[in-house]
């Protein structure tokens, strides 16, 4: 019988969100060709760009600012 090592799975490739935003408030990131677009929960365009990381960081920051108001 195989023994389990007691260690958890290696989840190195899982994408984790660093944001403090609730799931319902997170922006939606969509890829169209080479461009990425971020939309808020109402469908309003927040940012359009070529680098996903930059688009995602900006969208999260804007959503946090709007929630604080």
Order of alpha helices (4+ residues) and beta strands (2+ residues): beta-beta-beta-alpha
